[in-house]
Amino acid sequence: MRYEGTVYRPPSEARSLIVQVTIGCAHNRCTFCSMYKDKQFRIRELEEVFEDLKSARAVYPKVKRVFLADGDALVLPTDKLIAILDKINELFPERERISAYATPQDIMRKSSEDLALLKEKGLLMLYMGIESGDDTILQKIDKGVASADMLEAGKKAKEAGLILSVTMISGLGGPRGSAAHAIGCAKLVNEMQPEYASFLTLMLEEGTKLYEDYQSGEFLLLEPRAVLLELRLFIQNTNLESCIFRANHASNYVALAGTLGADKQRLLNEIDTALKEDDFKPEYLRGL
Ligand code: SF4
C-alpha cells in the first residue's frame, strides 16, 4: 500500500484496510481542522487505487473491513466509487463492510438512487462530522452548511439504507455558545436518529484559524467542568431511540459510552460523579 501524507480514520476503523481514494479534503475550510491543511485536494486515478488494492490482497489473507480515505471519499463521482467498490468486492470477497467519511455536501450532491446503489455495492457506513447543531457556530467554523442541510443529508443517507455515524465537538461554541451548542446538537441528532453519535473535545491546533482566534482572545476554550456541563445538557436533551453513544476519545476529559436512550440516566450519573469528584483527565494525557 502507498499512503500520501498523514492518513486519518475513525477509531472504529483501526483494524480496517485503509485505501486513499482521494487525497485531502474537498472542503478543507473548517476553522478548527488541521488534518488536511498540507494536502492539495485531488481524486486519485482509478489505476493507482486498483494497484493499491491488489498489493493489499497480496499481503493480507483476510480483510473484513475497508475504509475509503481521505477526508470525504464520498465526493468521488458515483461511477468511480462503484468501480472501486466492484474492485474491492472482486479482490476481497470476504469483506464485511466498506465505509467512508462523507461531508453533508457530498451526500446532498448524490441522488437517492446513487446512494442506494452504493449501498448495494457494499458501502455500508458513512461517518459525517456534524460538529454542531447550532447555525451560528456552524457559520463561525466555516462548515459550509447549516443544521438543516446536515439533517437533510443524514436523513437521505439513512433512507438509502446506509448506517450513519456522526461526530460533534465539545467546546466548539466557547463559553458563550455552549448552551446553544449542546441544545442544537441534541435537536439535530433527535431529528436525524443516527445509529452512532460521538463527541470529541476541542483541542486547538497551531496553523488553524481557531487557534489564531484563541491567541488573539477572540475565542475562549471551555474549562473541563464546563465541557462536562455542556455534555450533560446535550444528553439531557436527547430523545434517541437506539444510538450508540461514545465520548471516550483521547481528547475527552471523562470517558463515556453507552446507548441512548437506554443508558441516558447512567451517563448523566457518571457525569455528575465526575463533576462532584473533580475527576477529569489531565491535559497532558489528552490527544487527538
Ligand atoms: S473537519 Fe472534515 S470537512 Fe472540515 S476541513 Fe476537516 S476534514 Fe474537511
py3Dmol code that shows the C-alpha trace and the ligand (Angstrom):
import py3Dmol

protein = """\
ATOM      1  CA  MET A   1       0.000   0.000   0.000  1.00  0.00           C
ATOM      2  CA  ARG A   2       1.135   3.530  -0.708  1.00  0.00           C
ATOM      3  CA  TYR A   3      -0.009   6.366   1.508  1.00  0.00           C
ATOM      4  CA  GLU A   4       0.345  10.050   0.828  1.00  0.00           C
ATOM      5  CA  GLY A   5       0.827  12.251   3.901  1.00  0.00           C
ATOM      6  CA  THR A   6      -0.856  11.576   7.235  1.00  0.00           C
ATOM      7  CA  VAL A   7      -3.859   9.298   6.940  1.00  0.00           C
ATOM      8  CA  TYR A   8      -6.797   9.751   9.338  1.00  0.00           C
ATOM      9  CA  ARG A   9      -9.531   7.270  10.117  1.00  0.00           C
ATOM     10  CA  PRO A  10     -12.260   6.940  12.745  1.00  0.00           C
ATOM     11  CA  PRO A  11     -11.224   4.997  15.890  1.00  0.00           C
ATOM     12  CA  SER A  12     -13.593   2.162  14.944  1.00  0.00           C
ATOM     13  CA  GLU A  13     -11.669   1.619  11.694  1.00  0.00           C
ATOM     14  CA  ALA A  14      -8.420   0.785  13.488  1.00  0.00           C
ATOM     15  CA  ARG A  15      -8.366  -2.740  12.050  1.00  0.00           C
ATOM     16  CA  SER A  16      -9.607  -1.816   8.581  1.00  0.00           C
ATOM     17  CA  LEU A  17      -7.721  -1.834   5.339  1.00  0.00           C
ATOM     18  CA  ILE A  18      -7.392   1.857   4.555  1.00  0.00           C
ATOM     19  CA  VAL A  19      -7.202   2.918   0.944  1.00  0.00           C
ATOM     20  CA  GLN A  20      -6.845   6.521  -0.160  1.00  0.00           C
ATOM     21  CA  VAL A  21      -9.275   7.159  -2.984  1.00  0.00           C
ATOM     22  CA  THR A  22      -8.857  10.914  -2.632  1.00  0.00           C
ATOM     23  CA  ILE A  23      -6.036  12.965  -1.201  1.00  0.00           C
ATOM     24  CA  GLY A  24      -7.056  15.612   1.332  1.00  0.00           C
ATOM     25  CA  CYS A  25     -10.492  17.121   1.892  1.00  0.00           C
ATOM     26  CA  ALA A  26     -12.552  18.827  -0.807  1.00  0.00           C
ATOM     27  CA  HIS A  27     -13.900  21.353   1.714  1.00  0.00           C
ATOM     28  CA  ASN A  28     -10.758  21.907   3.805  1.00  0.00           C
ATOM     29  CA  ARG A  29     -12.035  25.140   5.351  1.00  0.00           C
ATOM     30  CA  CYS A  30     -13.279  24.251   8.838  1.00  0.00           C
ATOM     31  CA  THR A  31     -11.537  26.682  11.185  1.00  0.00           C
ATOM     32  CA  PHE A  32     -10.676  24.073  13.845  1.00  0.00           C
ATOM     33  CA  CYS A  33      -9.339  21.396  11.499  1.00  0.00           C
ATOM     34  CA  SER A  34      -5.704  20.950  10.572  1.00  0.00           C
ATOM     35  CA  MET A  35      -5.951  17.417   9.221  1.00  0.00           C
ATOM     36  CA  TYR A  36      -5.517  18.103   5.528  1.00  0.00           C
ATOM     37  CA  LYS A  37      -4.051  21.600   5.509  1.00  0.00           C
ATOM     38  CA  ASP A  38      -0.827  20.302   3.986  1.00  0.00           C
ATOM     39  CA  LYS A  39      -2.587  18.484   1.149  1.00  0.00           C
ATOM     40  CA  GLN A  40      -3.892  19.839  -2.116  1.00  0.00           C
ATOM     41  CA  PHE A  41      -7.177  18.049  -2.717  1.00  0.00           C
ATOM     42  CA  ARG A  42      -7.299  15.636  -5.628  1.00  0.00           C
ATOM     43  CA  ILE A  43      -9.034  12.493  -6.727  1.00  0.00           C
ATOM     44  CA  ARG A  44      -6.658   9.591  -7.250  1.00  0.00           C
ATOM     45  CA  GLU A  45      -6.540   7.798 -10.580  1.00  0.00           C
ATOM     46  CA  LEU A  46      -8.530   4.559 -10.553  1.00  0.00           C
ATOM     47  CA  GLU A  47      -5.485   2.615 -11.714  1.00  0.00           C
ATOM     48  CA  GLU A  48      -3.491   3.787  -8.696  1.00  0.00           C
ATOM     49  CA  VAL A  49      -6.284   2.766  -6.323  1.00  0.00           C
ATOM     50  CA  PHE A  50      -6.595  -0.619  -8.011  1.00  0.00           C
ATOM     51  CA  GLU A  51      -2.837  -1.184  -7.733  1.00  0.00           C
ATOM     52  CA  ASP A  52      -3.024  -0.460  -4.009  1.00  0.00           C
ATOM     53  CA  LEU A  53      -5.917  -2.865  -3.578  1.00  0.00           C
ATOM     54  CA  LYS A  54      -4.049  -5.576  -5.452  1.00  0.00           C
ATOM     55  CA  SER A  55      -0.916  -5.100  -3.349  1.00  0.00           C
ATOM     56  CA  ALA A  56      -3.040  -5.282  -0.171  1.00  0.00           C
ATOM     57  CA  ARG A  57      -4.615  -8.503  -1.408  1.00  0.00           C
ATOM     58  CA  ALA A  58      -1.152  -9.987  -1.868  1.00  0.00           C
ATOM     59  CA  VAL A  59      -0.243  -9.200   1.741  1.00  0.00           C
ATOM     60  CA  TYR A  60      -3.431  -9.628   3.798  1.00  0.00           C
ATOM     61  CA  PRO A  61      -5.056 -13.086   3.793  1.00  0.00           C
ATOM     62  CA  LYS A  62      -8.307 -11.795   5.323  1.00  0.00           C
ATOM     63  CA  VAL A  63      -9.812  -8.307   5.059  1.00  0.00           C
ATOM     64  CA  LYS A  64     -13.085  -7.800   6.869  1.00  0.00           C
ATOM     65  CA  ARG A  65     -13.345  -4.032   6.740  1.00  0.00           C
ATOM     66  CA  VAL A  66     -12.257  -1.470   4.197  1.00  0.00           C
ATOM     67  CA  PHE A  67     -12.167   2.266   4.872  1.00  0.00           C
ATOM     68  CA  LEU A  68     -12.044   4.702   1.979  1.00  0.00           C
ATOM     69  CA  ALA A  69      -9.881   7.728   2.799  1.00  0.00           C
ATOM     70  CA  ASP A  70      -9.088  10.659   2.834  1.00  0.00           C
ATOM     71  CA  GLY A  71     -11.373  13.312   4.284  1.00  0.00           C
ATOM     72  CA  ASP A  72     -14.513  12.833   2.219  1.00  0.00           C
ATOM     73  CA  ALA A  73     -14.302   9.887  -0.144  1.00  0.00           C
ATOM     74  CA  LEU A  74     -17.974  10.287  -0.997  1.00  0.00           C
ATOM     75  CA  VAL A  75     -17.032  13.357  -3.028  1.00  0.00           C
ATOM     76  CA  LEU A  76     -15.988  10.954  -5.799  1.00  0.00           C
ATOM     77  CA  PRO A  77     -18.341  10.716  -8.768  1.00  0.00           C
ATOM     78  CA  THR A  78     -20.666   7.745  -8.323  1.00  0.00           C
ATOM     79  CA  ASP A  79     -19.275   5.809 -11.301  1.00  0.00           C
ATOM     80  CA  LYS A  80     -15.746   5.986  -9.871  1.00  0.00           C
ATOM     81  CA  LEU A  81     -16.954   4.912  -6.456  1.00  0.00           C
ATOM     82  CA  ILE A  82     -18.797   1.998  -7.993  1.00  0.00           C
ATOM     83  CA  ALA A  83     -15.702   0.931  -9.925  1.00  0.00           C
ATOM     84  CA  ILE A  84     -13.738   0.971  -6.652  1.00  0.00           C
ATOM     85  CA  LEU A  85     -16.430  -0.935  -4.749  1.00  0.00           C
ATOM     86  CA  ASP A  86     -16.589  -3.517  -7.547  1.00  0.00           C
ATOM     87  CA  LYS A  87     -12.819  -3.976  -7.409  1.00  0.00           C
ATOM     88  CA  ILE A  88     -12.932  -4.369  -3.616  1.00  0.00           C
ATOM     89  CA  ASN A  89     -15.706  -6.959  -3.954  1.00  0.00           C
ATOM     90  CA  GLU A  90     -13.739  -8.829  -6.603  1.00  0.00           C
ATOM     91  CA  LEU A  91     -10.467  -8.859  -4.660  1.00  0.00           C
ATOM     92  CA  PHE A  92     -11.854  -9.224  -1.137  1.00  0.00           C
ATOM     93  CA  PRO A  93     -14.984 -11.385  -1.357  1.00  0.00           C
ATOM     94  CA  GLU A  94     -14.686 -11.958   2.413  1.00  0.00           C
ATOM     95  CA  ARG A  95     -15.171  -8.253   3.221  1.00  0.00           C
ATOM     96  CA  GLU A  96     -17.979  -7.459   5.609  1.00  0.00           C
ATOM     97  CA  ARG A  97     -18.196  -3.723   5.357  1.00  0.00           C
ATOM     98  CA  ILE A  98     -16.880  -0.748   3.455  1.00  0.00           C
ATOM     99  CA  SER A  99     -17.110   2.721   4.971  1.00  0.00           C
ATOM    100  CA  ALA A 100     -16.008   6.275   4.301  1.00  0.00           C
ATOM    101  CA  TYR A 101     -16.049   9.820   5.609  1.00  0.00           C
ATOM    102  CA  ALA A 102     -18.676  11.973   3.911  1.00  0.00           C
ATOM    103  CA  THR A 103     -19.460  15.653   4.186  1.00  0.00           C
ATOM    104  CA  PRO A 104     -23.126  16.707   4.156  1.00  0.00           C
ATOM    105  CA  GLN A 105     -22.369  18.397   0.827  1.00  0.00           C
ATOM    106  CA  ASP A 106     -21.193  15.084  -0.657  1.00  0.00           C
ATOM    107  CA  ILE A 107     -24.346  13.284   0.455  1.00  0.00           C
ATOM    108  CA  MET A 108     -26.640  16.018  -0.832  1.00  0.00           C
ATOM    109  CA  ARG A 109     -24.943  16.003  -4.228  1.00  0.00           C
ATOM    110  CA  LYS A 110     -25.755  12.316  -4.676  1.00  0.00           C
ATOM    111  CA  SER A 111     -29.205  11.212  -5.770  1.00  0.00           C
ATOM    112  CA  SER A 112     -31.121   8.815  -3.526  1.00  0.00           C
ATOM    113  CA  GLU A 113     -30.768   6.200  -6.288  1.00  0.00           C
ATOM    114  CA  ASP A 114     -26.972   6.633  -6.339  1.00  0.00           C
ATOM    115  CA  LEU A 115     -26.753   6.262  -2.570  1.00  0.00           C
ATOM    116  CA  ALA A 116     -28.895   3.116  -2.698  1.00  0.00           C
ATOM    117  CA  LEU A 117     -26.683   1.719  -5.473  1.00  0.00           C
ATOM    118  CA  LEU A 118     -23.548   2.405  -3.433  1.00  0.00           C
ATOM    119  CA  LYS A 119     -25.151   0.609  -0.510  1.00  0.00           C
ATOM    120  CA  GLU A 120     -25.984  -2.339  -2.767  1.00  0.00           C
ATOM    121  CA  LYS A 121     -22.322  -2.474  -3.841  1.00  0.00           C
ATOM    122  CA  GLY A 122     -21.189  -2.800  -0.241  1.00  0.00           C
ATOM    123  CA  LEU A 123     -20.765   0.745   1.083  1.00  0.00           C
ATOM    124  CA  LEU A 124     -22.348   0.195   4.460  1.00  0.00           C
ATOM    125  CA  MET A 125     -21.432   3.100   6.670  1.00  0.00           C
ATOM    126  CA  LEU A 126     -20.785   6.827   6.414  1.00  0.00           C
ATOM    127  CA  TYR A 127     -19.013   8.947   9.012  1.00  0.00           C
ATOM    128  CA  MET A 128     -20.261  12.521   8.936  1.00  0.00           C
ATOM    129  CA  GLY A 129     -18.753  15.300  11.035  1.00  0.00           C
ATOM    130  CA  ILE A 130     -21.691  17.449  12.054  1.00  0.00           C
ATOM    131  CA  GLU A 131     -19.559  19.303  14.645  1.00  0.00           C
ATOM    132  CA  SER A 132     -22.502  21.361  15.974  1.00  0.00           C
ATOM    133  CA  GLY A 133     -26.246  21.643  15.584  1.00  0.00           C
ATOM    134  CA  ASP A 134     -26.172  25.406  16.128  1.00  0.00           C
ATOM    135  CA  ASP A 135     -26.186  27.510  12.968  1.00  0.00           C
ATOM    136  CA  THR A 136     -24.224  30.424  14.449  1.00  0.00           C
ATOM    137  CA  ILE A 137     -21.418  28.060  15.415  1.00  0.00           C
ATOM    138  CA  LEU A 138     -21.550  26.241  12.071  1.00  0.00           C
ATOM    139  CA  GLN A 139     -21.167  29.561  10.304  1.00  0.00           C
ATOM    140  CA  LYS A 140     -18.285  30.637  12.552  1.00  0.00           C
ATOM    141  CA  ILE A 141     -16.361  27.421  11.941  1.00  0.00           C
ATOM    142  CA  ASP A 142     -16.953  27.725   8.168  1.00  0.00           C
ATOM    143  CA  LYS A 143     -18.562  24.301   7.924  1.00  0.00           C
ATOM    144  CA  GLY A 144     -20.191  25.370   4.691  1.00  0.00           C
ATOM    145  CA  VAL A 145     -23.631  24.055   5.638  1.00  0.00           C
ATOM    146  CA  ALA A 146     -26.383  24.818   8.137  1.00  0.00           C
ATOM    147  CA  SER A 147     -28.011  22.353  10.535  1.00  0.00           C
ATOM    148  CA  ALA A 148     -30.964  21.900   8.158  1.00  0.00           C
ATOM    149  CA  ASP A 149     -28.536  20.712   5.467  1.00  0.00           C
ATOM    150  CA  MET A 150     -26.947  18.281   7.916  1.00  0.00           C
ATOM    151  CA  LEU A 151     -30.372  16.927   8.731  1.00  0.00           C
ATOM    152  CA  GLU A 152     -31.314  16.552   5.086  1.00  0.00           C
ATOM    153  CA  ALA A 153     -28.037  14.773   4.330  1.00  0.00           C
ATOM    154  CA  GLY A 154     -28.342  12.472   7.342  1.00  0.00           C
ATOM    155  CA  LYS A 155     -31.910  11.517   6.530  1.00  0.00           C
ATOM    156  CA  LYS A 156     -31.046  10.911   2.898  1.00  0.00           C
ATOM    157  CA  ALA A 157     -28.182   8.570   3.824  1.00  0.00           C
ATOM    158  CA  LYS A 158     -30.370   6.670   6.249  1.00  0.00           C
ATOM    159  CA  GLU A 159     -33.229   6.370   3.771  1.00  0.00           C
ATOM    160  CA  ALA A 160     -30.773   4.775   1.340  1.00  0.00           C
ATOM    161  CA  GLY A 161     -30.054   2.156   4.000  1.00  0.00           C
ATOM    162  CA  LEU A 162     -26.629   3.468   4.978  1.00  0.00           C
ATOM    163  CA  ILE A 163     -25.521   3.325   8.601  1.00  0.00           C
ATOM    164  CA  LEU A 164     -24.765   6.792   9.876  1.00  0.00           C
ATOM    165  CA  SER A 165     -22.122   7.726  12.401  1.00  0.00           C
ATOM    166  CA  VAL A 166     -21.978  11.406  13.361  1.00  0.00           C
ATOM    167  CA  THR A 167     -19.338  13.301  15.293  1.00  0.00           C
ATOM    168  CA  MET A 168     -19.688  16.500  17.307  1.00  0.00           C
ATOM    169  CA  ILE A 169     -17.119  18.560  19.169  1.00  0.00           C
ATOM    170  CA  SER A 170     -17.494  19.689  22.780  1.00  0.00           C
ATOM    171  CA  GLY A 171     -16.490  23.290  23.388  1.00  0.00           C
ATOM    172  CA  LEU A 172     -16.792  24.401  19.775  1.00  0.00           C
ATOM    173  CA  GLY A 173     -19.024  27.365  20.684  1.00  0.00           C
ATOM    174  CA  GLY A 174     -16.788  28.532  23.528  1.00  0.00           C
ATOM    175  CA  PRO A 175     -18.374  29.600  26.834  1.00  0.00           C
ATOM    176  CA  ARG A 176     -20.875  31.971  25.219  1.00  0.00           C
ATOM    177  CA  GLY A 177     -22.166  29.454  22.712  1.00  0.00           C
ATOM    178  CA  SER A 178     -22.045  26.431  24.990  1.00  0.00           C
ATOM    179  CA  ALA A 179     -25.743  26.054  25.814  1.00  0.00           C
ATOM    180  CA  ALA A 180     -26.846  26.696  22.226  1.00  0.00           C
ATOM    181  CA  HIS A 181     -24.267  24.162  21.043  1.00  0.00           C
ATOM    182  CA  ALA A 182     -25.485  21.448  23.419  1.00  0.00           C
ATOM    183  CA  ILE A 183     -29.158  22.009  22.666  1.00  0.00           C
ATOM    184  CA  GLY A 184     -28.572  22.405  18.916  1.00  0.00           C
ATOM    185  CA  CYS A 185     -26.619  19.124  18.804  1.00  0.00           C
ATOM    186  CA  ALA A 186     -29.364  17.320  20.737  1.00  0.00           C
ATOM    187  CA  LYS A 187     -32.081  18.692  18.471  1.00  0.00           C
ATOM    188  CA  LEU A 188     -30.176  17.679  15.350  1.00  0.00           C
ATOM    189  CA  VAL A 189     -29.466  14.113  16.441  1.00  0.00           C
ATOM    190  CA  ASN A 190     -33.019  13.714  17.753  1.00  0.00           C
ATOM    191  CA  GLU A 191     -34.344  14.515  14.300  1.00  0.00           C
ATOM    192  CA  MET A 192     -31.687  12.531  12.474  1.00  0.00           C
ATOM    193  CA  GLN A 193     -31.633   9.430  14.729  1.00  0.00           C
ATOM    194  CA  PRO A 194     -28.153   8.262  13.633  1.00  0.00           C
ATOM    195  CA  GLU A 195     -27.032   4.767  14.570  1.00  0.00           C
ATOM    196  CA  TYR A 196     -23.839   6.154  16.145  1.00  0.00           C
ATOM    197  CA  ALA A 197     -23.058   9.538  17.700  1.00  0.00           C
ATOM    198  CA  SER A 198     -19.849  10.647  19.325  1.00  0.00           C
ATOM    199  CA  PHE A 199     -18.262  13.696  20.900  1.00  0.00           C
ATOM    200  CA  LEU A 200     -14.627  14.683  20.733  1.00  0.00           C
ATOM    201  CA  THR A 201     -13.494  17.583  22.885  1.00  0.00           C
ATOM    202  CA  LEU A 202     -11.977  20.561  21.137  1.00  0.00           C
ATOM    203  CA  MET A 203      -8.188  20.747  21.107  1.00  0.00           C
ATOM    204  CA  LEU A 204      -6.680  23.688  19.316  1.00  0.00           C
ATOM    205  CA  GLU A 205      -4.013  23.087  16.755  1.00  0.00           C
ATOM    206  CA  GLU A 206      -1.448  25.547  15.523  1.00  0.00           C
ATOM    207  CA  GLY A 207      -1.991  26.666  11.968  1.00  0.00           C
ATOM    208  CA  THR A 208      -5.772  26.773  12.241  1.00  0.00           C
ATOM    209  CA  LYS A 209      -7.944  29.878  12.205  1.00  0.00           C
ATOM    210  CA  LEU A 210      -9.493  28.890  15.532  1.00  0.00           C
ATOM    211  CA  TYR A 211      -6.049  28.719  17.120  1.00  0.00           C
ATOM    212  CA  GLU A 212      -5.345  32.252  15.904  1.00  0.00           C
ATOM    213  CA  ASP A 213      -8.705  33.390  17.303  1.00  0.00           C
ATOM    214  CA  TYR A 214      -7.759  31.866  20.640  1.00  0.00           C
ATOM    215  CA  GLN A 215      -4.376  33.574  20.602  1.00  0.00           C
ATOM    216  CA  SER A 216      -5.995  36.930  19.914  1.00  0.00           C
ATOM    217  CA  GLY A 217      -8.582  36.400  22.671  1.00  0.00           C
ATOM    218  CA  GLU A 218     -11.462  36.253  20.227  1.00  0.00           C
ATOM    219  CA  PHE A 219     -12.226  32.619  21.054  1.00  0.00           C
ATOM    220  CA  LEU A 220     -12.245  31.134  24.547  1.00  0.00           C
ATOM    221  CA  LEU A 221     -11.821  27.493  25.472  1.00  0.00           C
ATOM    222  CA  LEU A 222     -14.127  25.761  27.934  1.00  0.00           C
ATOM    223  CA  GLU A 223     -12.736  24.563  31.254  1.00  0.00           C
ATOM    224  CA  PRO A 224     -13.114  20.782  31.818  1.00  0.00           C
ATOM    225  CA  ARG A 225     -16.045  21.322  34.181  1.00  0.00           C
ATOM    226  CA  ALA A 226     -17.846  23.446  31.577  1.00  0.00           C
ATOM    227  CA  VAL A 227     -17.226  20.766  28.923  1.00  0.00           C
ATOM    228  CA  LEU A 228     -18.904  18.206  31.165  1.00  0.00           C
ATOM    229  CA  LEU A 229     -21.835  20.514  31.883  1.00  0.00           C
ATOM    230  CA  GLU A 230     -22.236  21.074  28.140  1.00  0.00           C
ATOM    231  CA  LEU A 231     -22.221  17.339  27.510  1.00  0.00           C
ATOM    232  CA  ARG A 232     -24.700  16.881  30.335  1.00  0.00           C
ATOM    233  CA  LEU A 233     -27.052  19.394  28.745  1.00  0.00           C
ATOM    234  CA  PHE A 234     -26.725  17.577  25.430  1.00  0.00           C
ATOM    235  CA  ILE A 235     -27.533  14.165  26.911  1.00  0.00           C
ATOM    236  CA  GLN A 236     -30.382  15.576  28.972  1.00  0.00           C
ATOM    237  CA  ASN A 237     -31.982  16.946  25.807  1.00  0.00           C
ATOM    238  CA  THR A 238     -31.568  13.845  23.671  1.00  0.00           C
ATOM    239  CA  ASN A 239     -34.503  11.756  22.664  1.00  0.00           C
ATOM    240  CA  LEU A 240     -32.816   8.937  20.806  1.00  0.00           C
ATOM    241  CA  GLU A 241     -34.345   5.557  20.139  1.00  0.00           C
ATOM    242  CA  SER A 242     -31.229   3.445  19.853  1.00  0.00           C
ATOM    243  CA  CYS A 243     -27.991   5.268  19.232  1.00  0.00           C
ATOM    244  CA  ILE A 244     -24.564   4.017  20.245  1.00  0.00           C
ATOM    245  CA  PHE A 245     -23.013   6.969  22.015  1.00  0.00           C
ATOM    246  CA  ARG A 246     -19.313   7.477  22.603  1.00  0.00           C
ATOM    247  CA  ALA A 247     -17.358  10.273  24.254  1.00  0.00           C
ATOM    248  CA  ASN A 248     -14.340   8.174  25.092  1.00  0.00           C
ATOM    249  CA  HIS A 249     -11.828   9.606  22.640  1.00  0.00           C
ATOM    250  CA  ALA A 250      -8.342  10.613  23.796  1.00  0.00           C
ATOM    251  CA  SER A 251      -9.472  14.250  23.747  1.00  0.00           C
ATOM    252  CA  ASN A 252     -12.372  13.752  26.175  1.00  0.00           C
ATOM    253  CA  TYR A 253     -11.968  14.719  29.846  1.00  0.00           C
ATOM    254  CA  VAL A 254     -14.235  11.889  31.026  1.00  0.00           C
ATOM    255  CA  ALA A 255     -14.781   8.647  29.101  1.00  0.00           C
ATOM    256  CA  LEU A 256     -18.459   7.983  28.472  1.00  0.00           C
ATOM    257  CA  ALA A 257     -20.009   5.137  26.486  1.00  0.00           C
ATOM    258  CA  GLY A 258     -23.475   3.693  26.227  1.00  0.00           C
ATOM    259  CA  THR A 259     -26.629   3.505  24.204  1.00  0.00           C
ATOM    260  CA  LEU A 260     -29.005   6.453  24.056  1.00  0.00           C
ATOM    261  CA  GLY A 261     -31.708   6.476  25.204  1.00  0.00           C
ATOM    262  CA  ALA A 262     -31.369   3.218  27.272  1.00  0.00           C
ATOM    263  CA  ASP A 263     -28.324   4.470  29.190  1.00  0.00           C
ATOM    264  CA  LYS A 264     -29.289   8.118  29.453  1.00  0.00           C
ATOM    265  CA  GLN A 265     -29.626   8.225  33.239  1.00  0.00           C
ATOM    266  CA  ARG A 266     -26.461   6.202  33.808  1.00  0.00           C
ATOM    267  CA  LEU A 267     -24.467   8.566  31.586  1.00  0.00           C
ATOM    268  CA  LEU A 268     -25.892  11.594  33.408  1.00  0.00           C
ATOM    269  CA  ASN A 269     -24.973   9.968  36.730  1.00  0.00           C
ATOM    270  CA  GLU A 270     -21.419   9.343  35.532  1.00  0.00           C
ATOM    271  CA  ILE A 271     -21.071  12.985  34.549  1.00  0.00           C
ATOM    272  CA  ASP A 272     -22.443  14.086  37.917  1.00  0.00           C
ATOM    273  CA  THR A 273     -19.959  11.843  39.730  1.00  0.00           C
ATOM    274  CA  ALA A 274     -17.047  13.237  37.707  1.00  0.00           C
ATOM    275  CA  LEU A 275     -18.240  16.790  38.427  1.00  0.00           C
ATOM    276  CA  LYS A 276     -18.628  16.061  42.138  1.00  0.00           C
ATOM    277  CA  GLU A 277     -15.227  14.415  42.426  1.00  0.00           C
ATOM    278  CA  ASP A 278     -13.445  16.809  40.064  1.00  0.00           C
ATOM    279  CA  ASP A 279     -12.289  13.729  38.213  1.00  0.00           C
ATOM    280  CA  PHE A 280     -11.117  14.867  34.767  1.00  0.00           C
ATOM    281  CA  LYS A 281      -8.371  13.559  32.520  1.00  0.00           C
ATOM    282  CA  PRO A 282      -5.293  15.794  32.951  1.00  0.00           C
ATOM    283  CA  GLU A 283      -4.360  17.940  29.943  1.00  0.00           C
ATOM    284  CA  TYR A 284      -1.098  16.103  29.343  1.00  0.00           C
ATOM    285  CA  LEU A 285      -2.984  12.850  28.752  1.00  0.00           C
ATOM    286  CA  ARG A 286      -5.326  14.314  26.173  1.00  0.00           C
ATOM    287  CA  GLY A 287      -4.720  13.951  22.460  1.00  0.00           C
ATOM    288  CA  LEU A 288      -6.340  13.957  19.063  1.00  0.00           C
TER     289      LEU A 288
END
"""
ligand_1 = """\
8
SF4
S -13.481 18.896 9.560
Fe -13.871 17.478 7.869
S -14.885 18.731 6.288
Fe -13.918 20.150 7.738
S -11.918 20.600 6.835
Fe -11.619 18.930 8.299
S -11.807 17.063 7.076
Fe -12.679 18.737 5.851
"""
view = py3Dmol.view(width=600, height=400)
view.addModel(protein, "pdb")
view.setStyle({"model": 0}, {"cartoon": {"style": "trace"}})
view.addModel(ligand_1, "xyz")
view.setStyle({"model": 1}, {"stick": {}})
view.zoomTo()
view.show()
